[in-house]
Amino acid sequence: MSRDADVLVVGGGPVGLAAAIEARLAGLSVVVLEPREGPVDKACGEGLMPGALPLLERLGVDPEGAPLVGVSYRSRGVVADHRFEGGPGRGVRRTVLHAALADRARALGVSLVTCRAEGIAQDASGVTAGGLRADWLLAADGLHSPARRALGLERPGPTGQRRFGIRQHFEVAPWNDHIEVHWTRDAEVYVTPLGPDLVGVAVLGVQGADIEAAIASTVGERLRDARPLSDRRGAGPFGQRAARVQLGRVLLVGDASGYVDAITGEGLRLGFEQARVAVAALTGGRPYEREWRRVTRPFRVLTRGLVGAASSPLRGGIVPLAARAPRLYGAVVERLAR
Ligand SMILES: Cc1cc2nc3c(=O)[nH]c(=O)nc-3n(C[C@H](O)[C@H](O)[C@H](O)COP(=O)(O)OP(=O)(O)OC[C@H]3O[C@@H](n4cnc5c(N)ncnc54)[C@H](O)[C@@H]3O)c2cc1C
């Protein structure tokens, strides 16, 4: 069978597109398979942490959005603000991010094919999916990655209560230049400024968490007269694991490679970093499996720790502790943001 490209990317979400751009910049020919057309939307808090911006910059992508100068934890009148030390992150609507990545990929000669990839198969000389063949395949097909399952790499997620998230947009001037995180009894409400008259509200919690009460008791007043600009969209459960992130000629990147939780707002920065080290591995760099562990370690350790505390009787003490110990709180935020 003839070869269609050096690299097939399965999944044209932000991480798949970032991986495709990385691969083109490394001189490889790339085809991306993505079933959804147009700027693709998805449930997300839409906060690009400061460390995501240089990763996008090296890809030649600079999406419009609103500056995020820090993180503001809030609970029952207690406020713990941390200002990012090395400059702001950015709140960017997912459709804007997707369009910017897709435009850049097309401009570099990436071929974007509207198709659901099925039937991944590999042999000594190549890998096929969706009827196309290449030397390598980067699977960036999301949290519930069909590729991960088809390759037998799916592993049970963590035990305990499963967590989910939803998001919705509102037409209202942002009232804070920090990402606000309101901790209620059983949910976390994230408010992200995205533009002059646009905020995103994301709510995370365990199945059965009272989302309406969480929104009403935290940002209900702010949103009282604000026009909803999108329907609610959800995703989860979050805890997803892969036995390994490379099997022969297939490398898992982004949420497909395993995910802990959105509680630290990290998925995009981490996914772009994974795309970078995956393509480096294809072009003679360090082995992906080891690099993946290295770049994801702080996220895996700190996010598991925070989810553990959030799901325990310690939950009510998290914001007061952040307010009382600003250096510890700041160190954790900084470790995750870059
Ligand atoms: C409520 C919520 C809030 C979040 N907040 C933040 C935040 O503030 N900041 C942050 O950085 N991260 C956040 N995240 C995490 C972030 O959204 C993800 O980490 C990110 O979307 C991962 O990107 P991805 O490209 O790996 O996967 P996805 O964005 O899920 O893209 C996967 C793509 O694969 C495609 N696909 C699936 N199956 C196939 C197939 N068989 N063939 C071809 N294509 C296929 C899908 O159509 C999709 O377009 C949040 C997540 C949630 C749920």
The ligand as a Tripos MOL2 file, in Angstrom:
@<TRIPOS>MOLECULE
LIG
   53    58     1     0     0
SMALL
NO_CHARGES

@<TRIPOS>ATOM
      1 C1        -15.4970   21.6880   31.8970 C.3       1 LIG1
      2 C2        -14.0460   21.6810   31.4450 C.ar      1 LIG1
      3 C3        -13.2480   22.7750   31.7250 C.ar      1 LIG1
      4 C4        -11.9170   22.7990   31.2790 C.ar      1 LIG1
      5 N1        -11.1820   23.9230   31.4910 N.ar      1 LIG1
      6 C5         -9.9530   24.0190   30.9650 C.ar      1 LIG1
      7 C6         -9.2280   25.2400   31.0390 C.ar      1 LIG1
      8 O1         -9.7120   26.2590   31.5490 O.2       1 LIG1
      9 N2         -7.9740   25.2760   30.4960 N.ar      1 LIG1
     10 C7         -7.4180   24.1710   29.8890 C.ar      1 LIG1
     11 O2         -6.2630   24.2680   29.4270 O.2       1 LIG1
     12 N3         -8.0970   23.0090   29.7870 N.ar      1 LIG1
     13 C8         -9.3430   22.9110   30.2930 C.ar      1 LIG1
     14 N4        -10.0510   21.7470   30.1370 N.ar      1 LIG1
     15 C9         -9.4030   20.5990   29.4600 C.3       1 LIG1
     16 C10        -9.3540   20.7980   27.9260 C.3       1 LIG1
     17 O3        -10.6390   21.1120   27.4430 O.3       1 LIG1
     18 C11        -8.8240   19.5260   27.2640 C.3       1 LIG1
     19 O4         -7.6470   19.1310   27.9160 O.3       1 LIG1
     20 C12        -8.5400   19.7550   25.7770 C.3       1 LIG1
     21 O5         -9.7280   19.9720   25.0700 O.3       1 LIG1
     22 C13        -7.8360   18.5430   25.1780 C.3       1 LIG1
     23 O6         -7.7070   18.7330   23.8000 O.3       1 LIG1
     24 P1         -7.5730   17.4690   22.8180 P.3       1 LIG1
     25 O7         -7.2960   18.0570   21.4620 O.co2     1 LIG1
     26 O8         -6.6610   16.4820   23.4150 O.co2     1 LIG1
     27 O9         -9.0110   16.7850   22.8450 O.3       1 LIG1
     28 P2        -10.4070   17.3310   22.2890 P.3       1 LIG1
     29 O10       -10.4880   18.7950   22.4050 O.co2     1 LIG1
     30 O11       -11.4530   16.5020   22.9600 O.co2     1 LIG1
     31 O12       -10.3600   16.9550   20.7360 O.3       1 LIG1
     32 C14       -10.4450   15.6180   20.3070 C.3       1 LIG1
     33 C15       -10.9140   15.6100   18.8580 C.3       1 LIG1
     34 O13       -10.8660   14.2650   18.3630 O.3       1 LIG1
     35 C16       -11.9590   14.0670   17.4940 C.3       1 LIG1
     36 N5        -12.2070   12.6250   17.3650 N.ar      1 LIG1
     37 C17       -12.7830   11.7890   18.2640 C.ar      1 LIG1
     38 N6        -12.8450   10.5420   17.7480 N.ar      1 LIG1
     39 C18       -12.2870   10.5950   16.5090 C.ar      1 LIG1
     40 C19       -12.0540    9.6400   15.4870 C.ar      1 LIG1
     41 N7        -12.4150    8.3530   15.6150 N.pl3     1 LIG1
     42 N8        -11.4530   10.0400   14.3360 N.ar      1 LIG1
     43 C20       -11.0680   11.3270   14.1710 C.ar      1 LIG1
     44 N9        -11.2730   12.2830   15.1180 N.ar      1 LIG1
     45 C21       -11.8710   11.9130   16.2630 C.ar      1 LIG1
     46 C22       -13.0980   14.8540   18.1510 C.3       1 LIG1
     47 O14       -14.1080   15.1960   17.1950 O.3       1 LIG1
     48 C23       -12.3570   16.0800   18.6900 C.3       1 LIG1
     49 O15       -12.4030   17.1860   17.8060 O.3       1 LIG1
     50 C24       -11.3690   21.6870   30.5730 C.ar      1 LIG1
     51 C25       -12.1730   20.5750   30.3220 C.ar      1 LIG1
     52 C26       -13.5030   20.5710   30.7330 C.ar      1 LIG1
     53 C27       -14.3630   19.3930   30.3910 C.3       1 LIG1
@<TRIPOS>BOND
     1     1     2 1
     2     2     3 ar
     3     2    52 ar
     4     3     4 ar
     5     4     5 ar
     6     4    50 ar
     7     5     6 ar
     8     6     7 ar
     9     6    13 1
    10     7     8 2
    11     7     9 ar
    12     9    10 ar
    13    10    11 2
    14    10    12 ar
    15    12    13 ar
    16    13    14 ar
    17    14    15 1
    18    14    50 ar
    19    15    16 1
    20    16    17 1
    21    16    18 1
    22    18    19 1
    23    18    20 1
    24    20    21 1
    25    20    22 1
    26    22    23 1
    27    23    24 1
    28    24    25 2
    29    24    26 1
    30    24    27 1
    31    27    28 1
    32    28    29 2
    33    28    30 1
    34    28    31 1
    35    31    32 1
    36    32    33 1
    37    33    34 1
    38    33    48 1
    39    34    35 1
    40    35    36 1
    41    35    46 1
    42    36    37 ar
    43    36    45 ar
    44    37    38 ar
    45    38    39 ar
    46    39    40 ar
    47    39    45 ar
    48    40    41 1
    49    40    42 ar
    50    42    43 ar
    51    43    44 ar
    52    44    45 ar
    53    46    47 1
    54    46    48 1
    55    48    49 1
    56    50    51 ar
    57    51    52 ar
    58    52    53 1
@<TRIPOS>SUBSTRUCTURE
     1 LIG1         1 GROUP 0 **** ****
